[in-house]
């Protein structure tokens, strides 16, 4: 069936190049032993798990990260036949009834609640799993108060692992999440890392020796070339505890640099300056003009007449709306690209349609390609542009593109 013209193009080459670029830069500037886990959660930030997970493996990722067990199962299925098979970290925990899927699909769940272990142990018993055959990563809450075991509860959780010759579950890794890696003073991050090291002492005192220690996000990775950064500290902490260090980039894999507070002067950090120039956006979002019409002065456009023409205008109708993920907040303030020119959105964005002003693009015609995100000619509209217009963040822009928008690998 021929679909309506509304699609995103995902450049697997850009995604693979971004992973390789980040890995090479971090290993050169921070540590040759530093591993990167490719974050492909939330359907690869809306880019398509089935496209980006294989691209990550082809680029050399030994680990990928997803949100849930169901995403982990989908990732394992889409990666079938690719070698070497990556480890798949399910970051959002294990819910009752999911233990059997964790075991069957060789997933590594993040755990922090006793009921996570209850579920895995019950599933292991039902499948006659061998002692130590189910790896987990324990998340430590170092100050974000979101998920992770608190210091006061850590001892009781670790006690569940002490009889490691009998338990089917083993601690393969320790992780935490940095909640302010994009704040340049680093004060919150240093407090978190200090708390992390204190909690690791308790892990060591329990006689447990996890292989992996990982923190971070794209902000932490991009700042990795500077001294005393989170990544440099991570490597040092991991070395002191006999562990392997790993970082977890997300947004940068898709070609965007997160904003820092205060904004960075790129000359201060050669690594960031190099990466900012070389990272390639992996997603372009496109549609076509459905029809063109002319209106006179004082005519209204869209619901509730929020736009009134002040002069005769030419308008183009696009078969795309907020049900596709185009933020309604872009009404009367966003732009699209047509024939390499910016065309402003006029009137309220509807559920399935959007109107743009093509008065200054007189040759605009039905069937013309329209770019919502990405380059056309000498112009580019980025997810950061959408985020600024909608007063949100680029992560939300990407993940808001709905499932009814076709993803095409190019």
C-alpha positions in Angstrom: 0.0 0.0 0.0 1.3 3.4 -0.9 1.4 5.6 2.2 0.7 9.3 2.6 3.9 11.4 2.1 5.1 11.7 5.7 8.4 10.0 6.7 11.7 10.2 8.4 15.0 9.2 6.8 17.6 7.7 9.1 21.2 7.8 8.0 22.8 4.6 9.3 26.2 5.8 8.1 25.8 9.0 10.2 24.8 7.0 13.2 27.7 4.5 12.8 30.2 7.3 12.2 29.0 9.2 15.3 29.5 6.1 17.5 33.0 5.5 16.1 33.9 9.2 16.5 32.8 9.3 20.1 34.6 6.0 20.9 37.8 7.1 19.3 37.8 10.5 20.9 37.1 9.2 24.4 39.7 6.5 24.2 42.3 9.0 22.9 41.5 11.7 25.4 40.4 9.8 28.4 41.4 6.1 28.4 42.1 3.5 25.9 40.1 1.0 28.1 36.9 3.1 28.2 33.9 1.4 26.7 30.8 3.0 25.3 27.3 1.7 25.7 25.0 2.9 22.9 21.7 4.2 24.2 18.9 3.1 21.8 16.1 3.3 24.3 12.7 4.9 23.5 12.8 3.4 20.0 16.3 4.8 19.5 15.1 8.3 20.5 12.4 8.0 17.9 14.8 7.1 15.1 13.8 3.4 15.1 15.3 0.6 17.2 15.3 -1.8 14.3 17.5 0.6 12.3 19.8 2.0 15.0 20.5 -1.1 17.1 22.1 -3.0 14.2 24.0 0.2 13.2 25.4 0.4 16.7 26.7 -3.2 16.6 28.2 -2.6 13.1 30.0 0.4 14.5 31.6 -1.7 17.2 29.3 -1.4 20.2 29.5 -4.3 22.6 26.7 -2.9 24.7 23.4 -1.3 23.9 20.9 0.2 26.3 17.1 0.1 26.2 14.4 1.1 28.6 12.4 -2.0 29.2 12.4 -5.8 28.9 10.0 -5.6 26.0 12.5 -3.2 24.2 15.3 -5.6 25.1 13.4 -8.5 23.5 12.7 -6.5 20.4 16.4 -5.5 20.2 17.6 -9.1 20.6 15.2 -10.2 17.8 16.3 -7.4 15.4 19.9 -8.2 16.1 19.5 -12.0 15.4 22.4 -13.2 13.2 24.7 -10.2 13.9 28.0 -11.1 15.4 29.4 -10.5 17.8 26.0 -10.3 19.6 26.0 -7.3 22.0 25.0 -7.3 25.6 21.6 -5.6 26.1 21.1 -3.5 29.2 17.5 -2.9 30.2 17.7 0.2 32.3 14.2 0.6 33.6 14.1 -2.5 35.9 12.3 -5.8 35.8 8.5 -6.0 36.5 6.6 -9.0 37.8 6.2 -11.7 35.1 9.2 -10.5 33.0 11.9 -12.7 34.5 11.5 -15.5 32.0 11.9 -13.1 29.1 15.1 -11.7 30.6 16.6 -15.2 30.8 15.3 -16.4 27.4 16.7 -13.4 25.5 19.9 -13.0 27.5 19.2 -9.5 28.8 21.1 -7.8 31.5 18.5 -5.9 33.7 19.3 -3.0 35.9 18.0 -3.7 39.4 17.7 -1.8 42.7 14.6 -3.2 44.4 14.3 -6.5 46.3 11.3 -7.5 44.2 13.6 -7.4 41.1 15.7 -10.2 42.6 12.5 -12.0 43.7 11.3 -12.1 40.1 14.6 -13.2 38.6 15.2 -15.9 41.2 11.7 -17.3 40.7 12.2 -17.3 36.9 15.6 -18.9 37.3 14.2 -21.7 39.5 11.5 -22.4 36.9 14.1 -22.7 34.1 16.8 -24.6 36.2 19.2 -21.7 35.6 22.8 -22.4 36.9 24.3 -20.4 39.8 25.6 -17.0 38.7 24.1 -17.4 35.2 21.9 -14.3 35.2 23.9 -11.0 35.2 22.5 -7.8 36.6 23.7 -4.3 37.0 22.8 -2.6 40.3 21.9 1.1 40.1 23.1 3.2 43.0 21.1 6.4 43.9 23.9 8.9 44.3 21.6 11.9 44.6 19.0 12.0 41.8 16.3 10.4 43.9 14.8 8.7 40.9 15.8 5.1 40.6 18.5 3.2 42.3 19.2 1.8 45.7 19.9 4.3 48.5 22.9 4.0 50.8 20.7 3.0 53.7 19.2 0.1 51.8 22.4 -1.0 50.0 23.6 -3.5 52.6 20.4 -5.4 52.6 20.4 -5.7 48.8 24.0 -6.8 48.7 23.3 -9.5 51.3 21.2 -11.2 48.6 24.3 -11.7 46.5 26.7 -13.0 49.2 25.8 -16.6 48.7 27.0 -16.3 45.1 27.7 -20.0 44.8 24.0 -20.7 45.2 22.2 -17.7 43.7 21.5 -17.8 39.9 21.8 -14.0 39.9 25.2 -12.2 40.0 26.2 -8.6 40.0 28.0 -7.9 36.7 28.0 -4.2 37.0 27.4 -1.0 39.0 25.9 2.1 37.6 24.5 5.5 38.5 23.0 8.4 36.6 24.5 11.9 36.6 21.7 14.5 36.9 23.7 17.6 36.1 26.5 16.6 33.8 25.6 19.6 31.6 26.3 22.1 34.4 29.8 23.3 33.8 30.8 23.9 37.4 30.6 20.2 38.0 29.7 20.6 41.7 26.7 18.3 41.6 28.6 15.7 39.6 31.6 15.6 41.9 29.2 15.1 44.9 27.6 12.2 43.1 30.9 10.6 42.3 32.1 11.0 45.9 28.9 9.2 47.0 29.4 6.6 44.3 32.9 5.8 45.6 31.6 5.5 49.2 28.9 3.1 48.1 31.5 1.1 46.1 33.5 0.6 49.3 30.4 -1.1 50.7 30.2 -3.4 47.6 33.8 -4.4 48.1 33.3 -5.0 51.8 30.6 -7.5 50.9 33.1 -9.5 48.9 31.5 -8.7 45.6 33.5 -7.9 42.4 31.4 -6.5 39.6 33.1 -6.2 36.2 31.6 -2.9 35.0 31.2 0.6 36.4 29.3 3.0 34.3 27.9 6.6 34.5 27.3 9.4 32.2 25.4 10.6 29.2 26.3 12.7 26.1 27.2 15.7 28.2 29.7 13.7 30.3 31.1 12.1 27.2 31.5 15.3 25.3 33.4 16.9 28.2 35.6 13.9 28.5 38.7 15.6 27.2 39.0 18.1 30.0 40.8 17.3 33.2 38.8 16.5 36.3 35.7 15.7 34.4 33.1 13.0 35.2 34.7 10.5 32.6 38.2 11.0 33.9 37.0 10.5 37.5 35.0 7.4 36.4 38.0 5.8 34.9 40.1 6.5 38.1 37.3 5.2 40.4 36.9 2.0 38.2 40.6 1.4 38.3 40.8 1.7 42.1 38.0 -0.9 42.4 39.3 -3.3 39.8 36.5 -2.6 37.4 36.1 -1.7 33.7 34.8 1.8 33.0 31.9 2.4 30.6 30.0 5.6 29.5 26.5 5.8 28.0 26.1 8.4 25.2 22.6 9.0 23.8 21.9 12.3 22.1 25.3 12.7 20.6 25.0 9.3 18.8 22.1 10.9 16.9 24.3 13.9 15.9 23.3 16.6 18.4 25.3 18.3 21.1 23.4 19.0 24.3 23.3 22.6 25.6 25.6 23.4 28.6 25.0 25.8 31.4 26.6 28.2 31.1 27.2 27.8 27.3 30.5 26.4 26.4 33.2 28.3 24.7 34.4 25.7 22.3 38.0 26.9 22.2 38.1 25.8 25.9 37.6 22.2 25.0 39.3 21.0 21.7 37.5 17.6 22.0 34.0 19.3 22.1 35.0 21.6 19.3 36.1 18.7 17.1 33.0 16.6 17.8 30.6 19.5 17.3 32.0 19.9 13.8 32.0 16.2 12.9 28.9 14.8 14.5 26.2 14.2 11.9 22.5 14.4 12.5 21.1 11.0 11.7 17.4 12.0 11.1 15.7 14.0 8.5 11.9 14.4 8.7 10.0 15.1 5.4 6.6 15.4 3.8 5.2 16.9 0.6 2.9 19.8 -0.3 -0.6 18.5 -0.7 -2.2 21.6 -2.2 -1.6 25.3 -2.7 -4.2 28.1 -2.4 -4.4 31.9 -2.3 -6.2 34.0 0.3 -7.0 37.7 0.6 -6.3 40.2 3.3 -8.2 39.7 6.6 -8.9 36.0 5.9 -8.2 33.6 8.7 -6.1 30.4 8.8 -6.7 27.4 11.0 -8.7 26.7 14.1 -9.9 29.7 16.1 -8.5 32.2 13.6 -5.2 32.6 15.5 -3.6 33.9 12.2 -5.2 36.6 10.1 -3.7 37.6 6.8 -2.6 41.2 6.7 -2.2 41.1 2.9 -2.9 38.6 0.0 -1.0 35.4 0.6 -0.2 32.0 -1.0 -0.5 29.0 1.4 0.6 25.4 1.2 -1.1 22.6 3.0 1.1 19.8 4.5 -0.3 16.4 5.3 1.2 16.3 8.7 0.1 17.4 12.2 0.5 17.0 15.9 -0.7 13.3 15.7 2.6 12.8 13.8 4.6 14.5 16.5 4.8 18.0 15.0 4.5 20.0 18.2 1.4 22.1 18.4 3.5 24.7 20.2 5.1 25.4 16.8 1.8 27.0 15.6 2.5 30.5 14.2 6.2 30.3 15.3 7.9 27.4 13.5 9.3 27.0 10.0 9.7 24.3 7.3 12.0 24.2 4.3 10.6 24.3 0.7 12.9 24.7 -2.3 15.7 25.6 0.1 13.8 28.5 1.7 12.2 28.8 5.1 8.4 28.9 5.0 6.7 30.0 8.3 3.9 27.9 9.9 0.7 29.9 10.0 -2.3 29.2 12.0 -2.7 26.4 14.5 -1.2 23.0 13.7 -4.0 20.5 13.3 -4.1 16.9 14.2 -3.2 15.8 10.7 -2.5 18.9 8.7 -0.3 22.1 8.8 -0.5 25.2 6.7 2.6 27.2 5.8 3.2 30.6 4.1 4.7 30.2 0.6 4.1 33.8 -0.6 7.8 34.2 -1.0 8.2 30.9 -2.8 6.0 31.5 -5.8 6.9 28.2 -7.6 5.8 26.0 -4.7 3.5 23.3 -6.0 1.8 20.1 -4.9 4.3 17.3 -4.6 7.2 19.5 -3.7 9.4 18.0 -0.9 9.1 19.7 2.5 11.7 19.3 5.2 10.6 19.6 8.8 13.9 18.5 10.3 17.2 18.3 8.4 18.9 20.1 5.5 17.6 21.4 2.2 19.8 23.5 -0.1 21.9 25.8 2.1 19.3 25.8 5.0 18.9 23.4 7.9 16.3 23.1 10.6 17.4 21.1 13.6 15.7 19.4 16.5 17.3 22.1 18.6 15.4 24.7 16.5 12.1 22.8 17.1 13.0 22.6 20.8 13.6 26.3 21.1 10.4 27.2 19.3 8.4 24.8 21.4 10.3 25.7 24.6 11.3 22.1 25.3 14.4 19.9 24.7 15.5 18.0 21.6 15.1 14.6 23.2 11.3 15.3 23.4 11.3 16.5 19.8 12.8 13.2 18.5 10.7 10.9 20.7 7.5 12.7 19.9 7.6 11.6 16.3 4.9 9.0 16.3 4.8 5.4 15.1 2.6 6.3 12.1 5.5 8.2 10.6 7.4 5.8 8.4 11.1 5.3 9.3 13.3 4.7 6.3 17.0 3.7 6.5 19.1 5.5 3.9 
